[in-house]
Amino acid sequence: MSRLVARILLSLLVFPLALVCFGLMIVVMASRRPREEEGALIVADVITFIFICAYWTLVWRKSVRWTLGRFLVPYGVAIGFGVIAVVVLGNVTFRVDREPLWILMFLGVSVAWLLTTIFLWQETPLERGERLQMSNRSNISCPSCGYNLTGLNEARCPECGAKFTLDELFASQPRETVGGIE
């Protein structure tokens, strides 16, 4: 099993583990403050959100090139989503049972954070090129469009769809010069 597949499988565990964390926090908080159900629910939501963020970050920490933006933007999106949800919840009349709304808000904040990380933590083409250069591999580029084909299993460009034989592909690559001699 590759590391990527293992990370993906571990990522899928975030949902059942978060549910267990949330359930445990509800039980603990309800036993401490039995009359403050809404407050216990909010604390359980926040702690479960922190668990989700920590777990997800630990699973993907080695495969992400960390920048300040990649670290902070998902939290900004989640906080923004949370503020909007709290304002909406604050305007809900007290006749409505607000506990399910708090749970939905927590779910929305968590999903907003996870989706933001999925899009922001992706490796850019520039980062992939740098990573491949650091691994001392020579890049193989598509002769038609210049797409980096290094690491692919077939001699077909996923960008432009052009097909090549391996001989055509290797013949089209620029030759590396050493000390000015080819």
Rosetta constraint file for C-alpha pairs under 8 A:
AtomPair CA 1 CA 5 HARMONIC 6.42 0.50
AtomPair CA 1 CA 6 HARMONIC 6.68 0.50
AtomPair CA 2 CA 6 HARMONIC 6.29 0.50
AtomPair CA 3 CA 7 HARMONIC 6.10 0.50
AtomPair CA 4 CA 8 HARMONIC 6.18 0.50
AtomPair CA 5 CA 9 HARMONIC 6.21 0.50
AtomPair CA 6 CA 10 HARMONIC 6.12 0.50
AtomPair CA 7 CA 11 HARMONIC 5.96 0.50
AtomPair CA 7 CA 59 HARMONIC 6.20 0.50
AtomPair CA 7 CA 60 HARMONIC 7.03 0.50
AtomPair CA 8 CA 12 HARMONIC 6.39 0.50
AtomPair CA 9 CA 13 HARMONIC 6.81 0.50
AtomPair CA 10 CA 14 HARMONIC 7.21 0.50
AtomPair CA 10 CA 59 HARMONIC 6.99 0.50
AtomPair CA 11 CA 56 HARMONIC 6.66 0.50
AtomPair CA 11 CA 59 HARMONIC 6.87 0.50
AtomPair CA 13 CA 17 HARMONIC 6.08 0.50
AtomPair CA 14 CA 18 HARMONIC 5.82 0.50
AtomPair CA 14 CA 52 HARMONIC 6.52 0.50
AtomPair CA 14 CA 55 HARMONIC 7.07 0.50
AtomPair CA 14 CA 56 HARMONIC 7.18 0.50
AtomPair CA 15 CA 19 HARMONIC 6.25 0.50
AtomPair CA 16 CA 20 HARMONIC 6.31 0.50
AtomPair CA 17 CA 21 HARMONIC 6.12 0.50
AtomPair CA 18 CA 22 HARMONIC 5.98 0.50
AtomPair CA 18 CA 48 HARMONIC 6.10 0.50
AtomPair CA 18 CA 51 HARMONIC 7.07 0.50
AtomPair CA 18 CA 52 HARMONIC 6.35 0.50
AtomPair CA 19 CA 23 HARMONIC 6.11 0.50
AtomPair CA 20 CA 24 HARMONIC 6.14 0.50
AtomPair CA 21 CA 25 HARMONIC 6.13 0.50
AtomPair CA 21 CA 48 HARMONIC 6.02 0.50
AtomPair CA 21 CA 51 HARMONIC 7.75 0.50
AtomPair CA 22 CA 26 HARMONIC 6.18 0.50
AtomPair CA 22 CA 44 HARMONIC 5.84 0.50
AtomPair CA 22 CA 45 HARMONIC 6.83 0.50
AtomPair CA 22 CA 47 HARMONIC 7.83 0.50
AtomPair CA 22 CA 48 HARMONIC 5.55 0.50
AtomPair CA 23 CA 27 HARMONIC 6.31 0.50
AtomPair CA 24 CA 28 HARMONIC 6.14 0.50
AtomPair CA 25 CA 29 HARMONIC 5.83 0.50
AtomPair CA 25 CA 43 HARMONIC 7.97 0.50
AtomPair CA 25 CA 44 HARMONIC 5.06 0.50
AtomPair CA 25 CA 47 HARMONIC 7.74 0.50
AtomPair CA 25 CA 48 HARMONIC 7.91 0.50
AtomPair CA 26 CA 30 HARMONIC 5.77 0.50
AtomPair CA 26 CA 40 HARMONIC 6.58 0.50
AtomPair CA 26 CA 41 HARMONIC 6.46 0.50
AtomPair CA 26 CA 44 HARMONIC 5.84 0.50
AtomPair CA 27 CA 31 HARMONIC 6.15 0.50
AtomPair CA 28 CA 32 HARMONIC 6.47 0.50
AtomPair CA 29 CA 33 HARMONIC 6.05 0.50
AtomPair CA 29 CA 34 HARMONIC 7.70 0.50
AtomPair CA 29 CA 40 HARMONIC 5.21 0.50
AtomPair CA 29 CA 41 HARMONIC 7.87 0.50
AtomPair CA 29 CA 43 HARMONIC 7.82 0.50
AtomPair CA 29 CA 44 HARMONIC 7.35 0.50
AtomPair CA 30 CA 34 HARMONIC 4.78 0.50
AtomPair CA 30 CA 35 HARMONIC 7.92 0.50
AtomPair CA 30 CA 36 HARMONIC 7.74 0.50
AtomPair CA 30 CA 37 HARMONIC 6.74 0.50
AtomPair CA 30 CA 40 HARMONIC 6.28 0.50
AtomPair CA 33 CA 37 HARMONIC 7.39 0.50
AtomPair CA 33 CA 40 HARMONIC 7.13 0.50
AtomPair CA 36 CA 40 HARMONIC 6.18 0.50
AtomPair CA 37 CA 41 HARMONIC 6.14 0.50
AtomPair CA 38 CA 42 HARMONIC 6.26 0.50
AtomPair CA 38 CA 99 HARMONIC 6.42 0.50
AtomPair CA 39 CA 43 HARMONIC 6.28 0.50
AtomPair CA 40 CA 44 HARMONIC 6.08 0.50
AtomPair CA 41 CA 45 HARMONIC 6.08 0.50
AtomPair CA 41 CA 99 HARMONIC 7.40 0.50
AtomPair CA 41 CA 102 HARMONIC 7.46 0.50
AtomPair CA 41 CA 103 HARMONIC 7.85 0.50
AtomPair CA 42 CA 46 HARMONIC 6.23 0.50
AtomPair CA 42 CA 102 HARMONIC 7.16 0.50
AtomPair CA 43 CA 47 HARMONIC 6.16 0.50
AtomPair CA 44 CA 48 HARMONIC 6.00 0.50
AtomPair CA 45 CA 49 HARMONIC 6.08 0.50
AtomPair CA 45 CA 103 HARMONIC 7.32 0.50
AtomPair CA 45 CA 106 HARMONIC 5.90 0.50
AtomPair CA 46 CA 50 HARMONIC 6.26 0.50
AtomPair CA 46 CA 106 HARMONIC 7.84 0.50
AtomPair CA 47 CA 51 HARMONIC 6.20 0.50
AtomPair CA 48 CA 52 HARMONIC 6.18 0.50
AtomPair CA 49 CA 53 HARMONIC 6.24 0.50
AtomPair CA 49 CA 106 HARMONIC 7.55 0.50
AtomPair CA 49 CA 110 HARMONIC 6.26 0.50
AtomPair CA 50 CA 54 HARMONIC 6.09 0.50
AtomPair CA 51 CA 55 HARMONIC 5.95 0.50
AtomPair CA 52 CA 56 HARMONIC 5.97 0.50
AtomPair CA 52 CA 110 HARMONIC 7.58 0.50
AtomPair CA 53 CA 57 HARMONIC 6.01 0.50
AtomPair CA 54 CA 58 HARMONIC 6.08 0.50
AtomPair CA 55 CA 59 HARMONIC 6.24 0.50
AtomPair CA 56 CA 60 HARMONIC 6.30 0.50
AtomPair CA 57 CA 61 HARMONIC 5.40 0.50
AtomPair CA 60 CA 64 HARMONIC 6.44 0.50
AtomPair CA 64 CA 121 HARMONIC 5.94 0.50
AtomPair CA 64 CA 122 HARMONIC 7.31 0.50
AtomPair CA 64 CA 123 HARMONIC 7.14 0.50
AtomPair CA 65 CA 121 HARMONIC 7.70 0.50
AtomPair CA 65 CA 123 HARMONIC 7.61 0.50
AtomPair CA 66 CA 70 HARMONIC 6.19 0.50
AtomPair CA 66 CA 71 HARMONIC 6.81 0.50
AtomPair CA 67 CA 71 HARMONIC 6.31 0.50
AtomPair CA 68 CA 72 HARMONIC 5.98 0.50
AtomPair CA 69 CA 73 HARMONIC 5.42 0.50
AtomPair CA 70 CA 74 HARMONIC 7.17 0.50
AtomPair CA 70 CA 117 HARMONIC 7.51 0.50
AtomPair CA 70 CA 120 HARMONIC 5.96 0.50
AtomPair CA 70 CA 121 HARMONIC 6.31 0.50
AtomPair CA 71 CA 75 HARMONIC 7.57 0.50
AtomPair CA 72 CA 76 HARMONIC 6.27 0.50
AtomPair CA 73 CA 77 HARMONIC 6.18 0.50
AtomPair CA 73 CA 116 HARMONIC 7.82 0.50
AtomPair CA 74 CA 78 HARMONIC 6.16 0.50
AtomPair CA 74 CA 112 HARMONIC 7.81 0.50
AtomPair CA 74 CA 113 HARMONIC 5.17 0.50
AtomPair CA 74 CA 114 HARMONIC 7.68 0.50
AtomPair CA 74 CA 116 HARMONIC 5.33 0.50
AtomPair CA 74 CA 117 HARMONIC 5.93 0.50
AtomPair CA 75 CA 79 HARMONIC 5.96 0.50
AtomPair CA 75 CA 113 HARMONIC 6.48 0.50
AtomPair CA 76 CA 80 HARMONIC 5.98 0.50
AtomPair CA 77 CA 81 HARMONIC 6.08 0.50
AtomPair CA 77 CA 112 HARMONIC 6.83 0.50
AtomPair CA 77 CA 113 HARMONIC 6.58 0.50
AtomPair CA 77 CA 116 HARMONIC 7.43 0.50
AtomPair CA 78 CA 82 HARMONIC 6.01 0.50
AtomPair CA 78 CA 109 HARMONIC 5.05 0.50
AtomPair CA 78 CA 110 HARMONIC 6.99 0.50
AtomPair CA 78 CA 112 HARMONIC 5.74 0.50
AtomPair CA 78 CA 113 HARMONIC 5.15 0.50
AtomPair CA 79 CA 83 HARMONIC 6.05 0.50
AtomPair CA 79 CA 109 HARMONIC 7.40 0.50
AtomPair CA 80 CA 84 HARMONIC 6.28 0.50
AtomPair CA 81 CA 85 HARMONIC 6.17 0.50
AtomPair CA 81 CA 108 HARMONIC 7.56 0.50
AtomPair CA 81 CA 109 HARMONIC 5.94 0.50
AtomPair CA 81 CA 112 HARMONIC 7.37 0.50
AtomPair CA 82 CA 86 HARMONIC 6.04 0.50
AtomPair CA 82 CA 105 HARMONIC 6.91 0.50
AtomPair CA 82 CA 106 HARMONIC 7.70 0.50
AtomPair CA 82 CA 108 HARMONIC 7.96 0.50
AtomPair CA 82 CA 109 HARMONIC 5.77 0.50
AtomPair CA 83 CA 87 HARMONIC 6.18 0.50
AtomPair CA 84 CA 88 HARMONIC 6.24 0.50
AtomPair CA 85 CA 89 HARMONIC 5.98 0.50
AtomPair CA 85 CA 105 HARMONIC 6.06 0.50
AtomPair CA 86 CA 90 HARMONIC 5.84 0.50
AtomPair CA 86 CA 105 HARMONIC 7.89 0.50
AtomPair CA 87 CA 91 HARMONIC 6.46 0.50
AtomPair CA 88 CA 92 HARMONIC 6.67 0.50
AtomPair CA 89 CA 98 HARMONIC 7.60 0.50
AtomPair CA 89 CA 101 HARMONIC 7.27 0.50
AtomPair CA 89 CA 102 HARMONIC 7.85 0.50
AtomPair CA 92 CA 96 HARMONIC 7.19 0.50
AtomPair CA 92 CA 98 HARMONIC 7.90 0.50
AtomPair CA 94 CA 98 HARMONIC 7.65 0.50
AtomPair CA 97 CA 101 HARMONIC 7.82 0.50
AtomPair CA 98 CA 102 HARMONIC 6.33 0.50
AtomPair CA 99 CA 103 HARMONIC 6.46 0.50
AtomPair CA 100 CA 104 HARMONIC 6.21 0.50
AtomPair CA 101 CA 105 HARMONIC 6.06 0.50
AtomPair CA 102 CA 106 HARMONIC 6.16 0.50
AtomPair CA 103 CA 107 HARMONIC 6.18 0.50
AtomPair CA 104 CA 108 HARMONIC 6.09 0.50
AtomPair CA 105 CA 109 HARMONIC 6.16 0.50
AtomPair CA 106 CA 110 HARMONIC 6.13 0.50
AtomPair CA 107 CA 111 HARMONIC 6.05 0.50
AtomPair CA 108 CA 112 HARMONIC 5.97 0.50
AtomPair CA 109 CA 113 HARMONIC 6.19 0.50
AtomPair CA 110 CA 114 HARMONIC 6.17 0.50
AtomPair CA 111 CA 115 HARMONIC 5.98 0.50
AtomPair CA 112 CA 116 HARMONIC 6.08 0.50
AtomPair CA 113 CA 117 HARMONIC 6.26 0.50
AtomPair CA 114 CA 118 HARMONIC 6.22 0.50
AtomPair CA 115 CA 119 HARMONIC 6.48 0.50
AtomPair CA 116 CA 120 HARMONIC 5.99 0.50
AtomPair CA 117 CA 121 HARMONIC 5.42 0.50
AtomPair CA 118 CA 122 HARMONIC 6.63 0.50
AtomPair CA 123 CA 127 HARMONIC 6.00 0.50
AtomPair CA 123 CA 128 HARMONIC 6.34 0.50
AtomPair CA 124 CA 128 HARMONIC 6.21 0.50
AtomPair CA 125 CA 129 HARMONIC 6.15 0.50
AtomPair CA 126 CA 130 HARMONIC 6.27 0.50
AtomPair CA 127 CA 131 HARMONIC 6.04 0.50
AtomPair CA 128 CA 132 HARMONIC 6.12 0.50
AtomPair CA 129 CA 133 HARMONIC 6.14 0.50
AtomPair CA 129 CA 148 HARMONIC 7.99 0.50
AtomPair CA 130 CA 134 HARMONIC 6.15 0.50
AtomPair CA 131 CA 135 HARMONIC 6.39 0.50
AtomPair CA 132 CA 136 HARMONIC 6.72 0.50
AtomPair CA 132 CA 137 HARMONIC 5.97 0.50
AtomPair CA 132 CA 138 HARMONIC 7.75 0.50
AtomPair CA 132 CA 139 HARMONIC 7.43 0.50
AtomPair CA 133 CA 137 HARMONIC 5.95 0.50
AtomPair CA 133 CA 138 HARMONIC 7.02 0.50
AtomPair CA 133 CA 139 HARMONIC 7.71 0.50
AtomPair CA 138 CA 150 HARMONIC 7.98 0.50
AtomPair CA 139 CA 148 HARMONIC 6.58 0.50
AtomPair CA 139 CA 149 HARMONIC 7.33 0.50
AtomPair CA 139 CA 150 HARMONIC 5.58 0.50
AtomPair CA 140 CA 148 HARMONIC 5.88 0.50
AtomPair CA 140 CA 149 HARMONIC 5.34 0.50
AtomPair CA 140 CA 150 HARMONIC 5.18 0.50
AtomPair CA 140 CA 169 HARMONIC 7.89 0.50
AtomPair CA 140 CA 170 HARMONIC 7.70 0.50
AtomPair CA 140 CA 173 HARMONIC 6.79 0.50
AtomPair CA 141 CA 146 HARMONIC 5.11 0.50
AtomPair CA 141 CA 147 HARMONIC 5.38 0.50
AtomPair CA 141 CA 148 HARMONIC 4.49 0.50
AtomPair CA 141 CA 149 HARMONIC 5.36 0.50
AtomPair CA 141 CA 150 HARMONIC 7.29 0.50
AtomPair CA 141 CA 173 HARMONIC 7.00 0.50
AtomPair CA 142 CA 146 HARMONIC 4.62 0.50
AtomPair CA 142 CA 147 HARMONIC 5.17 0.50
AtomPair CA 142 CA 148 HARMONIC 6.43 0.50
AtomPair CA 142 CA 149 HARMONIC 6.40 0.50
AtomPair CA 142 CA 157 HARMONIC 6.39 0.50
AtomPair CA 142 CA 169 HARMONIC 7.41 0.50
AtomPair CA 143 CA 169 HARMONIC 7.25 0.50
AtomPair CA 143 CA 172 HARMONIC 6.21 0.50
AtomPair CA 143 CA 173 HARMONIC 7.52 0.50
AtomPair CA 144 CA 160 HARMONIC 7.62 0.50
AtomPair CA 144 CA 162 HARMONIC 7.19 0.50
AtomPair CA 145 CA 159 HARMONIC 7.73 0.50
AtomPair CA 145 CA 160 HARMONIC 6.72 0.50
AtomPair CA 147 CA 157 HARMONIC 7.26 0.50
AtomPair CA 147 CA 159 HARMONIC 6.66 0.50
AtomPair CA 149 CA 155 HARMONIC 8.00 0.50
AtomPair CA 149 CA 157 HARMONIC 6.78 0.50
AtomPair CA 155 CA 163 HARMONIC 6.02 0.50
AtomPair CA 155 CA 164 HARMONIC 5.41 0.50
AtomPair CA 155 CA 165 HARMONIC 6.28 0.50
AtomPair CA 155 CA 166 HARMONIC 6.33 0.50
AtomPair CA 155 CA 169 HARMONIC 7.34 0.50
AtomPair CA 156 CA 161 HARMONIC 6.21 0.50
AtomPair CA 156 CA 162 HARMONIC 5.67 0.50
AtomPair CA 156 CA 163 HARMONIC 4.33 0.50
AtomPair CA 156 CA 164 HARMONIC 6.18 0.50
AtomPair CA 157 CA 161 HARMONIC 4.95 0.50
AtomPair CA 157 CA 162 HARMONIC 5.41 0.50
AtomPair CA 157 CA 163 HARMONIC 6.53 0.50
AtomPair CA 158 CA 162 HARMONIC 7.95 0.50
AtomPair CA 164 CA 168 HARMONIC 5.94 0.50
AtomPair CA 164 CA 169 HARMONIC 5.99 0.50
AtomPair CA 165 CA 169 HARMONIC 6.20 0.50
AtomPair CA 166 CA 170 HARMONIC 6.09 0.50
AtomPair CA 167 CA 171 HARMONIC 5.96 0.50
AtomPair CA 168 CA 172 HARMONIC 6.15 0.50
AtomPair CA 169 CA 173 HARMONIC 6.78 0.50
AtomPair CA 175 CA 182 HARMONIC 6.98 0.50
AtomPair CA 176 CA 182 HARMONIC 6.68 0.50
AtomPair CA 177 CA 181 HARMONIC 5.47 0.50
AtomPair CA 177 CA 182 HARMONIC 4.72 0.50
AtomPair CA 178 CA 182 HARMONIC 6.51 0.50
